[in-house]
Structures are given as structure tokens and as C-alpha cells.
């Protein structure tokens, strides 16, 4: 997994998310995260990003989004 992916996700969640107890919560589409990273919005990049969130943030969830925007990622990260 790319360290760049993890750093970008954590930064976005902390900056734009909401803190509830010991966790930060935020929802983004794959397209939004890929745009911040400067990566192309392709189905392969969307799948990789969704897999990264599922693997590294097990308390997170995913919802089906539109074809262009990709999955909607509901990310939950423990505050440090």
C-alpha cells in the first residue's frame, strides 16, 4: 500500500472530518481523494483506494457511488 495514500486519507479526515469521542469520521468519494492526490480518476485507482481504506481502516465502510465518482468511503480513524 502506498504511504502517500494513507497520509492523504488521514490528513483529509482530520482536517475535514468530525471528531466523535476517540475517532474522526468523514465521507469522501474516491474521486475527491484522487483529485487531492493528483492521481487519475480511473476504475483501477478507485478500486485500489477503496481496498486501501478497507484494509487499513477496518471500522470504515463503503457505499456504492456514481460511475464517475466511484465508491463513497465513510472513513473512521482513531485520533492519536
N, C-alpha and C positions, 0 to 999 in steps of 0.2 A: 504494500500500500504506500502511496505517496505521502511523504511528510507534509508536502505542500497542501494536499487535500485536507488533512487533519487540522493543520494550522489555520487554514481559511475557514473551515467549518466552525472551529472553536471561536475564532475571532468574531465571525458574524453572529453566532448565537449569543455571546456575551454582550456585544455592542447593541444588537437589535432585539434580543430576546427579553423575556420577563423572568425575574428571579422569584421562585416559589420554594421556600424552605431551603434545602441543600442543593437544589437544581436550577438550572437555567432552561427555559423552554422557548422554542422558536419554530416557526414553519417557513420553509422556503421551497420553491420549485427547483428542480435540478438546473433549469435554465438560469435562474438567478445566481446560483452559486458558480456555475461555469462562467458566466459573464464576469463576475468579480475576479475569477482566476485567470481570465483571458484565454480560456480553452474553447474549442469549437463546440457548438451545441449539436452533437451527433447522438444517435441512439446508443452507440458504444460508450461514449463518455458518460451519458446519463445512467446506463447500467452499472458502470464502474463506480460512479459516485453513490448510487443507491446501495450497492454492495458494500462500499466502504462504511457508510452510515450504519448499515445493519450489523456489520462485523465489529466495529469499534464502539458503537453506542447502542448496546442491547436494549436499553429502556426506550429507545426511539421507535417510531412506527412510520409506515409509508402508506400513501393513498394514491390511487390512480389519478393522474392529471391529464391534461390535453396532450396530443401528439407532439406539439412543438415545445411545450414547457416541460414535459417529462413528469416523472413522479413528484408528488408533493411529499416532502420529507418533514415529519414532525420530530424534531430533534430535542433530546433531553440529555443534558450534560451536567454531571455533578460539579458544583462550584468547588474551587480549590481553597 
